[in-house]
Amino acid sequence: MQVDLALLKNLLSKRRDEIEKSVAGTGYLAKTVIGVGTFLLDNEGNIDLLSAKQKVTFERFIEPLLGSRPGGPGE
């Protein structure tokens, strides 16, 4: 999968409230999800560099949010 870096940057900078809502009640912290997203940005979206735990965080929280653009379907 190729990560859309512009969309990821937008998620991390302007849609943090969505991240906070997605982690609510899961035991995960929003800063953990943001950290994984920042790591991906710093490494040009290379998912292969993520640890197993980071991949789980990416697949569970970031990937679904990247698929749901603000104002799009599901909003």
PyMOL commands that set and color helices and strands:
alter all, ss='L'
color gray80, all
select helices_A, chain A and resi 5-14+16-23+30-42+47-49+52-67
alter helices_A, ss='H'
color red, helices_A
deselect
rebuild
show_as cartoon
